[in-house]
Amino acid sequence: MADVEEESREVVLLIHWAGGRHSELRVKKRKAGQHRWCTSLEAVEIVGQMAGRFPDELIAATLNRLELKTGVGNTWTKDRVYSLRHHHHLPGFDPNHPQREVTMAEAAQRLQVSPASVRRMVSEKILPARQVVPSAPWEIPVEALDSARVREAVTRIKNRIRVPQTQTAEGQQTMFSVG
């Protein structure tokens, strides 16, 4: 016999055995649309934050670097990100839409320096940048690329001029002299 207890949301099975014994089995009833193959809320939230700002390939790479899996335990691909975006009605990336922010690679290309140089400018706080989550692509404001401080740093990089670092973060002196 099978019965459903709505108040406890359980399916109750009563098994009548040939010897006269009975066994009861209770199984939690899932809500409508709920199943065991659900993508984590963390992954959905990250896709929501990155949707429209990055191509699906970059979103998939970020999710894979964070070791997040799809609902069925697969790694992420651009098609799986597309499917998740479509299901949650999230916008897609439009390369023809002017972006207010660029990735580190795009910034390097625009400044005509290496990505490592851009990364160094970010770490030295010459160039402002942020990430949606760790492992996500850096977002650099386009207008920051034209600042006087960035142009000066790019000129030093192209002319191979190194500025000696005599102080580190928070005014702490270096341990060894420079030069």
C-alpha positions as MATLAB code, in Angstrom:
seq = 'MADVEEESREVVLLIHWAGGRHSELRVKKRKAGQHRWCTSLEAVEIVGQMAGRFPDELIAATLNRLELKTGVGNTWTKDRVYSLRHHHHLPGFDPNHPQREVTMAEAAQRLQVSPASVRRMVSEKILPARQVVPSAPWEIPVEALDSARVREAVTRIKNRIRVPQTQTAEGQQTMFSVG';
ca = [
       0.000    0.000    0.000;
       1.218    3.506   -0.782;
       0.009    6.736    0.765;
       1.141   10.367    0.740;
       1.241   12.428    3.940;
       1.012   15.999    2.692;
       1.760   17.697    6.051;
       5.115   15.886    6.408;
       5.625   15.694    2.589;
       6.382   11.970    2.790;
       5.417    8.984    0.696;
       4.554    6.126    3.043;
       4.835    2.569    1.758;
       3.335   -0.260    3.819;
       4.582   -3.652    2.691;
       2.473   -6.717    3.665;
       4.692   -9.814    3.711;
       3.383  -13.336    3.095;
       4.167  -14.383    6.687;
       1.838  -11.716    8.096;
       4.489   -9.146    8.968;
       4.363   -5.524    7.827;
       7.162   -3.085    6.993;
       6.821    0.649    6.674;
       9.069    2.744    4.448;
       8.975    6.555    4.431;
      10.512    8.610    1.636;
      10.663   12.421    1.528;
       8.496   13.786   -1.282;
      10.203   16.354   -3.499;
       8.643   19.691   -4.281;
       7.342   20.361   -7.785;
      10.260   20.820  -10.181;
      12.789   19.600   -7.629;
      15.102   16.719   -8.444;
      18.488   15.481   -7.360;
      20.352   16.866  -10.370;
      20.472   20.543   -9.414;
      23.316   22.947  -10.102;
      24.635   24.523   -6.907;
      23.347   27.964   -5.990;
      26.961   29.175   -5.890;
      27.468   28.274   -9.559;
      24.158   29.878  -10.561;
      25.085   33.052   -8.641;
      28.512   33.282  -10.296;
      26.986   32.798  -13.748;
      24.429   35.490  -12.881;
      27.196   37.942  -11.933;
      29.263   37.184  -15.046;
      26.406   36.881  -17.580;
      26.360   39.635  -20.174;
      29.858   40.776  -19.203;
      31.877   37.747  -20.336;
      31.559   35.129  -23.095;
      30.307   31.697  -22.022;
      33.802   30.203  -22.577;
      35.294   32.502  -19.901;
      32.436   31.782  -17.512;
      32.954   28.029  -18.003;
      36.706   28.388  -17.405;
      36.060   30.317  -14.177;
      33.602   27.713  -12.879;
      36.081   24.934  -13.704;
      38.955   26.757  -11.942;
      36.710   27.038   -8.878;
      36.095   23.268   -9.213;
      32.331   23.742   -9.402;
      30.393   21.063  -11.275;
      27.108   20.967  -13.148;
      24.070   19.429  -11.493;
      25.022   15.978  -12.780;
      28.686   16.329  -11.816;
      30.182   17.335  -15.166;
      32.742   20.045  -15.800;
      31.545   23.241  -17.442;
      31.572   23.937  -21.176;
      30.317   26.984  -23.070;
      27.199   24.995  -24.078;
      26.429   24.077  -20.454;
      26.831   27.709  -19.384;
      24.553   28.745  -22.248;
      21.943   26.223  -21.112;
      22.083   27.477  -17.522;
      21.853   31.111  -18.664;
      18.919   30.291  -20.925;
      17.111   28.398  -18.135;
      17.529   31.311  -15.702;
      16.833   34.006  -18.343;
      20.290   35.568  -17.942;
      21.732   37.807  -20.669;
      24.390   36.639  -23.088;
      27.595   38.437  -23.985;
      27.346   40.775  -26.980;
      30.798   41.503  -28.458;
      29.334   44.375  -30.519;
      28.038   46.183  -27.427;
      30.609   48.733  -26.190;
      32.114   47.536  -22.919;
      33.019   49.888  -20.076;
      35.493   47.325  -18.765;
      38.054   45.102  -20.479;
      39.883   41.926  -19.482;
      43.587   41.866  -18.673;
      44.386   40.444  -22.131;
      42.354   43.170  -23.855;
      44.030   45.846  -21.712;
      47.453   44.476  -22.670;
      46.496   44.573  -26.329;
      45.204   48.158  -26.106;
      48.274   49.344  -24.170;
      50.610   47.310  -26.442;
      52.363   45.649  -23.497;
      52.403   42.065  -22.234;
      49.669   40.649  -19.997;
      52.370   40.200  -17.323;
      53.029   43.946  -17.425;
      49.325   44.663  -16.988;
      49.196   42.181  -14.103;
      52.136   43.972  -12.462;
      50.416   47.365  -12.881;
      47.312   45.891  -11.238;
      49.294   44.420   -8.334;
      51.135   47.752   -7.865;
      47.744   49.532   -7.840;
      48.676   51.650  -10.866;
      45.799   50.177  -12.814;
      42.463   49.601  -11.007;
      40.939   46.157  -11.521;
      38.463   43.817   -9.875;
      37.197   40.254  -10.133;
      33.645   38.922   -9.695;
      35.116   35.989   -7.743;
      38.678   34.707   -7.319;
      39.775   32.955  -10.534;
      37.421   35.090  -12.648;
      38.888   37.328  -15.338;
      40.021   40.752  -14.151;
      37.846   43.685  -15.179;
      39.699   46.917  -15.874;
      37.802   50.163  -16.538;
      38.454   51.391  -20.098;
      38.886   55.001  -18.943;
      41.670   53.924  -16.544;
      43.791   52.890  -19.538;
      44.095   56.555  -20.542;
      45.124   57.924  -17.130;
      48.415   59.803  -16.843;
      49.736   57.335  -14.267;
      49.092   54.354  -16.555;
      50.589   56.118  -19.597;
      53.707   56.898  -17.532;
      53.987   53.267  -16.398;
      53.547   52.012  -19.970;
      56.278   54.380  -21.189;
      58.641   53.050  -18.482;
      57.808   49.466  -19.490;
      58.388   50.099  -23.182;
      61.669   51.929  -22.473;
      62.699   49.217  -20.002;
      63.111   51.676  -17.148;
      62.818   50.053  -13.749;
      61.818   52.161  -10.781;
      63.555   50.883   -7.646;
      61.154   49.817   -4.932;
      62.417   51.258   -1.651;
      59.200   50.702    0.242;
      56.730   47.857    0.260;
      53.091   47.760    1.266;
      52.000   49.942    4.174;
      55.284   51.904    4.299;
      57.412   48.951    5.365;
      61.085   49.365    4.434;
      62.770   46.729    2.276;
      65.255   44.421    3.917;
      68.013   44.932    1.369;
      69.233   48.098   -0.312;
      68.361   48.605   -3.948;
      71.089   49.251   -6.475;
];
